[in-house]
Amino acid sequence: MHSFGYRANAVLTFAVTILAIICAIASLSDNFNNPSPTAHVQVLNVNWFQKQPNGDDVVSLTLNVSADLQSMFTWNTKQVFVFLAAEYETPQNSLNQISLWDGIIPAKEHAKFDIQTTNKYHFADQGANLRGREFNLTLHWHVMPKTGKMFADKIVMTGYHLPDRYR
């Protein structure tokens, strides 16, 4: 007969193997989900646009962010991290990306939202590069699963302009 320790080891090994198989199936099942999120962002107001004493441009915006990210939630989704970024080009850099707002969506019930907010983080540029600048607003998201790999995607919204003069 086998000892108690040998039997316990066999049961534990079997349980861990089954758990690993279930986790792999859960992770692979996310590949069959084709999310179709939608988002729209309006710049309602440029609250202020200033040049700081150190030469940096700083902007405060009032934004209306509406999105429907419910299609990203499956039975394997733990939460979704979402953030809104302003992206623009300058002579020094081909891509400048500044996070304006972010949030964590814990459940599918909260994944459809329409909020009006000011930018949570400074919209600042090192130098006087923002006057009259065109920029894109990009809604990024990272889907964090209960098991498996995290994936990310984005929606780019174009056609936004900053004022030509400081306010």
C-alpha positions as CSV (number, residue, x, y, z in Angstrom):
1,M,0.0,0.0,0.0
2,H,1.0,3.6,-0.6
3,S,1.6,5.9,2.3
4,F,-0.7,8.9,3.2
5,G,2.0,11.4,1.9
6,Y,2.2,9.6,-1.4
7,R,-1.6,9.7,-1.8
8,A,-1.9,13.3,-0.8
9,N,0.8,14.2,-3.3
10,A,-1.0,12.4,-6.1
11,V,-4.3,14.1,-5.3
12,L,-2.6,17.6,-5.1
13,T,-0.8,17.0,-8.4
14,F,-4.0,15.9,-10.1
15,A,-5.9,19.0,-8.7
16,V,-3.2,21.4,-9.8
17,T,-3.1,19.8,-13.3
18,I,-6.9,20.2,-13.6
19,L,-6.7,23.8,-12.4
20,A,-4.0,24.6,-15.0
21,I,-6.1,23.0,-17.8
22,I,-9.2,25.1,-16.7
23,C,-7.1,28.3,-16.6
24,A,-5.7,27.6,-20.1
25,I,-9.2,27.0,-21.5
26,A,-10.4,30.2,-19.9
27,S,-7.6,32.1,-21.4
28,L,-8.1,30.6,-24.8
29,S,-11.8,31.3,-24.7
30,D,-11.1,35.0,-24.8
31,N,-9.7,34.6,-28.3
32,F,-13.3,34.0,-29.5
33,N,-14.5,37.3,-28.1
34,N,-14.5,40.1,-30.7
35,P,-15.1,43.3,-28.8
36,S,-16.7,46.3,-30.5
37,P,-16.2,49.3,-28.1
38,T,-17.4,52.8,-29.0
39,A,-16.2,56.1,-27.7
40,H,-16.7,59.8,-28.3
41,V,-14.9,62.7,-26.7
42,Q,-15.9,66.4,-26.9
43,V,-13.8,69.3,-25.8
44,L,-16.4,71.5,-24.2
45,N,-14.2,74.3,-23.0
46,V,-10.6,75.4,-22.8
47,N,-10.7,76.6,-19.2
48,W,-7.2,78.2,-19.3
49,F,-4.1,78.1,-21.5
50,Q,-1.0,79.5,-20.0
51,K,2.7,79.8,-20.4
52,Q,4.4,78.9,-17.1
53,P,7.5,80.9,-15.9
54,N,9.7,78.0,-16.8
55,G,8.5,78.2,-20.4
56,D,6.1,75.2,-20.4
57,D,2.7,75.5,-21.9
58,V,-0.2,74.2,-19.7
59,V,-3.8,73.7,-20.7
60,S,-6.9,72.9,-18.7
61,L,-9.8,71.4,-20.6
62,T,-13.4,70.4,-19.8
63,L,-14.2,67.1,-21.5
64,N,-17.2,65.1,-22.2
65,V,-16.2,61.4,-22.4
66,S,-18.8,58.8,-23.4
67,A,-18.0,55.2,-24.1
68,D,-19.5,51.8,-24.3
69,L,-16.9,49.2,-23.4
70,Q,-19.3,46.5,-22.3
71,S,-18.3,44.2,-25.2
72,M,-14.9,43.8,-23.6
73,F,-16.3,42.0,-20.6
74,T,-16.4,38.2,-20.7
75,W,-16.6,35.7,-17.9
76,N,-12.8,35.9,-17.7
77,T,-12.5,39.7,-17.4
78,K,-11.5,41.0,-13.9
79,Q,-11.4,44.7,-14.7
80,V,-10.6,47.2,-17.5
81,F,-8.2,50.1,-17.0
82,V,-9.0,52.9,-19.4
83,F,-7.3,56.2,-20.0
84,L,-7.7,59.2,-22.3
85,A,-4.5,60.7,-23.8
86,A,-3.7,63.7,-25.9
87,E,-1.3,62.9,-28.7
88,Y,0.5,65.5,-30.9
89,E,3.6,66.0,-32.9
90,T,6.3,68.6,-32.3
91,P,9.6,69.4,-34.2
92,Q,11.5,67.6,-31.5
93,N,9.3,64.5,-31.2
94,S,7.2,62.6,-33.6
95,L,4.8,61.5,-30.9
96,N,4.0,63.3,-27.6
97,Q,1.5,61.5,-25.5
98,I,-0.1,63.0,-22.3
99,S,-2.6,61.2,-20.1
100,L,-5.5,63.5,-19.3
101,W,-7.9,61.2,-17.5
102,D,-8.0,57.6,-16.3
103,G,-10.3,55.1,-14.5
104,I,-10.8,51.5,-13.6
105,I,-13.9,49.7,-14.7
106,P,-14.6,46.9,-12.3
107,A,-17.7,45.3,-13.9
108,K,-19.7,45.3,-17.1
109,E,-22.5,47.3,-15.4
110,H,-20.0,50.3,-15.2
111,A,-18.6,49.9,-18.7
112,K,-21.1,52.2,-20.3
113,F,-20.5,55.8,-19.1
114,D,-20.9,59.4,-20.1
115,I,-18.9,61.8,-17.8
116,Q,-18.1,65.5,-17.9
117,T,-14.8,66.2,-16.3
118,T,-11.7,68.4,-16.4
119,N,-8.4,66.8,-17.3
120,K,-7.2,64.9,-14.2
121,Y,-3.6,65.4,-15.1
122,H,-1.8,68.4,-16.5
123,F,-1.8,68.9,-20.2
124,A,1.7,70.4,-20.3
125,D,4.4,70.6,-23.0
126,Q,8.1,71.3,-22.2
127,G,8.4,74.4,-24.4
128,A,6.0,76.6,-26.1
129,N,4.7,74.0,-28.6
130,L,1.0,73.9,-27.9
131,R,-0.3,77.2,-29.4
132,G,-2.5,76.5,-32.4
133,R,-1.4,72.8,-32.2
134,E,-3.6,70.1,-33.7
135,F,-3.9,67.0,-31.4
136,N,-5.7,63.7,-31.3
137,L,-7.6,62.3,-28.3
138,T,-7.0,58.6,-27.9
139,L,-9.0,56.3,-25.6
140,H,-6.7,53.5,-24.5
141,W,-7.8,50.4,-22.5
142,H,-6.1,47.4,-21.0
143,V,-8.3,44.4,-20.3
144,M,-7.1,42.5,-17.2
145,P,-8.3,38.9,-17.2
146,K,-8.7,36.6,-14.2
147,T,-6.3,34.2,-16.0
148,G,-4.2,34.6,-19.1
149,K,-2.6,37.4,-20.8
150,M,-3.7,41.1,-20.6
151,F,-4.5,42.8,-23.9
152,A,-4.8,46.4,-24.9
153,D,-6.3,48.5,-27.7
154,K,-7.4,52.1,-28.4
155,I,-9.7,54.3,-30.4
156,V,-8.2,57.4,-31.9
157,M,-10.3,60.5,-32.4
158,T,-8.9,63.3,-34.6
159,G,-9.5,66.9,-35.3
160,Y,-8.9,68.8,-32.1
161,H,-7.2,72.2,-32.0
162,L,-5.7,74.3,-29.2
163,P,-6.1,78.1,-29.3
164,D,-3.5,80.4,-31.0
165,R,-3.3,82.6,-28.0
166,Y,-2.8,82.1,-24.3
167,R,-5.9,82.7,-22.1
